[in-house]
């Protein structure tokens, strides 16, 4: 299987989009950097990296803590990430992979 230099898009991700790039995209939605309709499908990884830098700059304003987000952003974060978690669990994701090294 050939490796591609294009991102598959959050809706085509493994584990229901519960990946590093999937989280990045959801955070970009939270901060309004890209619209929630943007899946980033077909983006090259350089563009994804640029998005990461923009998202990181926004998180830095709030000490990288959800609890420090202003109410509208915190509520948006809970809605977007909560829906993603519920969808991923329905698809069989359990979250164990992300915490395997914490045991």
N, CA, C and O of each residue as an XYZ file, in Angstrom:
412
protein
N       0.843     -1.170      0.000
C       0.000      0.000      0.000
C       0.896      1.243      0.000
O       1.757      1.386      0.868
N       0.700      2.118     -0.946
C       1.535      3.307     -1.089
C       1.170      4.353     -0.039
O       0.001      4.569      0.281
N       2.198      4.982      0.476
C       1.998      6.053      1.435
C       1.661      7.328      0.656
O       2.274      7.622     -0.370
N       0.698      8.061      1.152
C       0.291      9.289      0.492
C       0.839     10.496      1.246
O       1.116     10.424      2.443
N       0.987     11.584      0.539
C       1.431     12.807      1.185
C       0.245     13.728      1.483
O       0.417     14.906      1.796
N      -0.947     13.171      1.378
C      -2.173     13.923      1.641
C      -2.904     13.319      2.833
O      -2.927     12.101      3.011
N      -3.489     14.170      3.630
C      -4.267     13.727      4.784
C      -5.618     13.181      4.323
O      -6.242     13.746      3.425
N      -6.070     12.090      4.930
C      -7.296     11.408      4.502
C      -8.572     12.143      4.889
O      -9.631     11.882      4.317
N      -8.489     13.046      5.841
C      -9.680     13.760      6.311
C     -10.188     13.165      7.604
O     -10.133     11.951      7.800
N     -10.680     14.008      8.482
C     -11.091     13.567      9.811
C     -12.195     12.514      9.759
O     -12.260     11.648     10.632
N     -13.059     12.574      8.757
C     -14.166     11.619      8.675
C     -13.731     10.263      8.120
O     -14.508      9.308      8.142
N     -12.505     10.170      7.626
C     -11.965      8.919      7.095
C     -10.861      8.347      7.977
O     -10.212      7.365      7.615
N     -10.657      8.955      9.115
C      -9.591      8.559     10.044
C      -9.893      7.212     10.703
O     -11.043      6.779     10.775
N      -8.833      6.568     11.178
C      -8.980      5.379     12.001
C      -9.496      5.798     13.380
O      -9.392      6.963     13.764
N     -10.040      4.859     14.099
C     -10.512      5.090     15.470
C     -11.489      6.247     15.583
O     -11.485      6.976     16.575
N     -12.327      6.418     14.565
C     -13.332      7.470     14.622
C     -12.749      8.866     14.696
O     -13.393      9.781     15.208
N     -11.541      9.041     14.193
C     -10.915     10.359     14.221
C     -10.267     10.698     15.543
O      -9.928     11.857     15.784
N     -10.086      9.714     16.405
C      -9.466      9.955     17.713
C      -7.951      9.792     17.577
O      -7.339      8.911     18.181
N      -7.383     10.660     16.777
C      -5.948     10.670     16.518
C      -5.417     12.062     16.826
O      -6.187     12.977     17.119
N      -4.131     12.215     16.761
C      -3.518     13.523     17.005
C      -4.029     14.559     16.010
O      -4.366     15.677     16.400
N      -4.091     14.201     14.736
C      -4.567     15.157     13.736
C      -6.067     15.392     13.905
O      -6.538     16.515     13.730
N      -6.813     14.354     14.240
C      -8.241     14.531     14.478
C      -8.504     15.509     15.614
O      -9.376     16.371     15.504
N      -7.759     15.381     16.697
C      -7.904     16.303     17.828
C      -7.531     17.717     17.400
O      -8.197     18.682     17.774
N      -6.473     17.836     16.621
C      -6.038     19.136     16.118
C      -7.161     19.807     15.321
O      -7.447     20.989     15.516
N      -7.784     19.057     14.437
C      -8.860     19.615     13.616
C     -10.033     20.040     14.490
O     -10.591     21.120     14.297
N     -10.410     19.197     15.450
C     -11.516     19.578     16.341
C     -11.168     20.838     17.129
O     -12.027     21.697     17.328
N      -9.922     20.959     17.579
C      -9.509     22.178     18.280
C      -9.561     23.388     17.347
O      -9.930     24.482     17.774
N      -9.198     23.202     16.092
C      -9.284     24.304     15.123
C     -10.737     24.725     14.938
O     -11.023     25.910     14.764
N     -11.659     23.759     14.976
C     -13.089     24.099     14.924
C     -13.484     24.909     16.154
O     -14.189     25.912     16.049
N     -13.019     24.460     17.324
C     -13.346     25.144     18.581
C     -12.941     26.610     18.501
O     -13.722     27.491     18.859
N     -11.743     26.870     18.041
C     -11.221     28.231     18.007
C     -11.675     29.017     16.782
O     -11.345     30.196     16.646
N     -12.427     28.377     15.893
C     -12.927     29.079     14.717
C     -11.862     29.350     13.665
O     -12.026     30.228     12.818
N     -10.779     28.600     13.723
C      -9.707     28.769     12.736
C     -10.162     28.245     11.379
O      -9.868     28.835     10.339
N     -10.879     27.137     11.406
C     -11.503     26.581     10.210
C     -12.964     26.285     10.563
O     -13.277     26.055     11.731
N     -13.848     26.288      9.583
C     -15.255     25.975      9.877
C     -15.434     24.498     10.224
O     -14.643     23.653      9.806
N     -16.464     24.202     10.981
C     -16.724     22.812     11.376
C     -17.033     21.920     10.183
O     -17.020     20.696     10.315
N     -17.304     22.490      9.052
C     -17.548     21.704      7.837
C     -16.255     21.290      7.144
O     -16.281     20.469      6.227
N     -15.117     21.852      7.573
C     -13.819     21.538      6.949
C     -13.251     20.254      7.540
O     -12.954     20.199      8.733
N     -13.099     19.225      6.716
C     -12.551     17.942      7.172
C     -11.043     17.850      6.965
O     -10.398     16.939      7.483
N     -10.488     18.778      6.220
C      -9.059     18.813      5.868
C      -8.651     17.683      4.932
O      -7.462     17.446      4.722
N      -9.632     16.988      4.371
C      -9.334     15.914      3.419
C      -8.562     16.476      2.231
O      -8.940     17.494      1.651
N      -7.467     15.790      1.880
C      -6.652     16.190      0.744
C      -5.585     17.227      1.066
O      -4.792     17.591      0.198
N      -5.559     17.707      2.311
C      -4.535     18.678      2.699
C      -3.171     17.995      2.713
O      -3.064     16.825      3.081
N      -2.135     18.721      2.315
C      -0.792     18.175      2.472
C      -0.374     18.397      3.935
O      -0.950     19.225      4.641
N       0.621     17.652      4.360
C       0.985     17.694      5.782
C       1.646     19.004      6.184
O       1.677     19.339      7.368
N       2.165     19.737      5.237
C       2.691     21.065      5.530
C       1.558     21.989      5.969
O       1.710     22.783      6.898
N       0.437     21.873      5.295
C      -0.742     22.679      5.654
C      -1.291     22.261      7.014
O      -1.710     23.111      7.799
N      -1.292     20.965      7.298
C      -1.722     20.479      8.611
C      -0.797     21.040      9.694
O      -1.259     21.433     10.765
N       0.496     21.076      9.415
C       1.458     21.629     10.368
C       1.192     23.115     10.621
O       1.302     23.576     11.757
N       0.847     23.857      9.587
C       0.497     25.271      9.755
C      -0.728     25.412     10.655
O      -0.784     26.302     11.504
N      -1.704     24.530     10.462
C      -2.896     24.548     11.303
C      -2.520     24.268     12.754
O      -3.056     24.893     13.670
N      -1.601     23.332     12.963
C      -1.149     23.017     14.315
C      -0.535     24.247     14.988
O      -0.784     24.502     16.166
N       0.246     24.988     14.256
C       0.856     26.191     14.816
C      -0.206     27.222     15.209
O      -0.078     27.883     16.239
N      -1.241     27.357     14.397
C      -2.323     28.288     14.713
C      -3.090     27.828     15.956
O      -3.407     28.633     16.832
N      -3.381     26.545     16.023
C      -4.104     26.003     17.181
C      -3.260     26.140     18.443
O      -3.771     26.529     19.493
N      -1.975     25.822     18.346
C      -1.086     25.964     19.505
C      -1.058     27.402     20.015
O      -1.053     27.633     21.224
N      -1.039     28.363     19.103
C      -1.030     29.778     19.504
C      -2.309     30.135     20.270
O      -2.272     30.910     21.225
N      -3.429     29.567     19.846
C      -4.689     29.823     20.556
C      -4.678     29.172     21.936
O      -5.069     29.798     22.921
N      -4.230     27.917     22.012
C      -4.178     27.230     23.302
C      -3.255     27.961     24.275
O      -3.535     28.021     25.472
N      -2.159     28.514     23.765
C      -1.208     29.231     24.622
C      -1.874     30.396     25.357
O      -1.470     30.740     26.468
N      -2.877     30.994     24.749
C      -3.591     32.109     25.382
C      -4.316     31.674     26.657
O      -4.596     32.494     27.531
N      -4.615     30.390     26.755
C      -5.402     29.858     27.871
C      -4.626     28.832     28.680
O      -5.217     28.018     29.389
N      -3.309     28.868     28.575
C      -2.472     27.953     29.332
C      -2.705     26.497     28.987
O      -2.430     25.612     29.797
N      -3.211     26.243     27.789
C      -3.480     24.874     27.307
C      -4.463     24.115     28.192
O      -4.432     22.886     28.249
N      -5.336     24.847     28.881
C      -6.292     24.228     29.804
C      -7.722     24.518     29.379
O      -8.103     25.678     29.220
N      -8.518     23.463     29.193
C      -9.920     23.630     28.821
C     -10.636     24.471     29.869
O     -11.451     25.327     29.525
N     -10.344     24.237     31.128
C     -11.043     24.953     32.202
C     -10.801     26.455     32.159
O     -11.585     27.220     32.722
N      -9.723     26.893     31.496
C      -9.413     28.317     31.411
C      -9.977     28.992     30.163
O      -9.802     30.195     29.967
N     -10.648     28.218     29.330
C     -11.285     28.811     28.162
C     -12.470     29.673     28.603
O     -13.131     29.347     29.589
N     -12.746     30.761     27.895
C     -13.968     31.520     28.182
C     -15.184     30.612     27.966
O     -15.126     29.676     27.169
N     -16.263     30.881     28.661
C     -17.438     30.008     28.607
C     -17.859     29.615     27.191
O     -18.085     28.430     26.949
N     -17.974     30.550     26.243
C     -18.405     30.125     24.901
C     -17.450     29.115     24.250
O     -17.894     28.163     23.607
N     -16.151     29.325     24.418
C     -15.180     28.378     23.843
C     -15.201     27.047     24.590
O     -15.115     25.989     23.968
N     -15.315     27.089     25.911
C     -15.352     25.848     26.688
C     -16.589     25.028     26.313
O     -16.507     23.810     26.156
N     -17.729     25.698     26.173
C     -18.955     24.993     25.780
C     -18.827     24.412     24.376
O     -19.275     23.296     24.113
N     -18.214     25.173     23.483
C     -17.997     24.673     22.124
C     -17.056     23.474     22.138
O     -17.286     22.497     21.426
N     -15.993     23.542     22.946
C     -15.050     22.432     23.092
C     -15.782     21.185     23.585
O     -15.606     20.099     23.033
N     -16.594     21.340     24.612
C     -17.328     20.194     25.163
C     -18.276     19.603     24.134
O     -18.401     18.382     24.039
N     -18.948     20.456     23.359
C     -19.882     19.965     22.345
C     -19.138     19.204     21.253
O     -19.510     18.080     20.915
N     -18.096     19.806     20.704
C     -17.366     19.206     19.579
C     -16.641     17.925     19.999
O     -16.776     16.890     19.346
N     -15.880     17.997     21.080
C     -15.122     16.818     21.505
C     -16.038     15.748     22.106
O     -15.788     14.554     21.939
N     -17.091     16.171     22.799
C     -18.048     15.201     23.351
C     -18.725     14.394     22.253
O     -18.865     13.176     22.367
N     -19.145     15.074     21.189
C     -19.780     14.378     20.065
C     -18.790     13.437     19.388
O     -19.164     12.337     18.982
N     -17.533     13.856     19.263
C     -16.516     13.010     18.630
C     -16.256     11.755     19.460
O     -16.117     10.662     18.910
N     -16.191     11.910     20.765
C     -15.968     10.752     21.648
C     -17.133      9.784     21.552
O     -16.934      8.574     21.444
N     -18.354     10.316     21.592
C     -19.538      9.452     21.501
C     -19.555      8.696     20.168
O     -19.836      7.497     20.141
N     -19.262      9.379     19.081
C     -19.244      8.748     17.756
C     -18.156      7.678     17.683
O     -18.386      6.591     17.153
N     -16.982      7.981     18.210
C     -15.876      7.024     18.167
C     -16.185      5.788     19.012
O     -15.860      4.669     18.616
N     -16.801      5.983     20.157
C     -17.165      4.826     20.993
C     -18.178      3.944     20.286
O     -18.104      2.718     20.371
N     -19.124      4.559     19.588
C     -20.104      3.792     18.825
C     -19.409      2.957     17.749
O     -19.854      1.860     17.411
N     -18.317      3.493     17.224
C     -17.559      2.790     16.182
C     -16.566      1.779     16.760
O     -15.839      1.126     16.012
N     -16.535      1.649     18.101
C     -15.674      0.640     18.711
C     -14.440      1.169     19.403
O     -13.694      0.387     19.993
N     -14.195      2.464     19.356
C     -13.034      3.047     20.027
C     -13.293      3.069     21.528
O     -14.400      3.381     21.968
N     -12.267      2.735     22.316
C     -12.441      2.714     23.773
C     -11.564      3.712     24.502
O     -11.809      4.012     25.670
N     -10.545      4.233     23.831
C      -9.632      5.165     24.479
C      -8.474      4.483     25.182
O      -7.570      5.157     25.676
N      -8.484      3.170     25.235
C      -7.423      2.447     25.929
C      -6.068      2.652     25.280
O      -5.055      2.716     25.976
N      -6.030      2.756     23.961
C      -4.762      2.938     23.254
C      -4.035      4.178     23.759
O      -2.815      4.165     23.923
N      -4.789      5.252     24.004
C      -4.188      6.495     24.443
C      -3.659      6.455     25.867
O      -2.822      7.277     26.239
N      -4.139      5.503     26.670
C      -3.733      5.429     28.070
C      -2.947      4.181     28.405
O      -2.629      3.949     29.571
N      -2.624      3.365     27.399
C      -1.894      2.118     27.649
C      -0.593      2.342     28.421
O      -0.234      1.532     29.277
N       0.110      3.427     28.128
C       1.407      3.643     28.782
C       1.296      4.275     30.169
O       2.312      4.544     30.811
N       0.069      4.514     30.634
C      -0.122      5.139     31.944
C      -0.330      4.114     33.062
O      -0.503      4.486     34.222
N      -0.313      2.848     32.717
C      -0.587      1.820     33.723
C       0.649      1.417     34.463
O       0.589      0.560     35.345
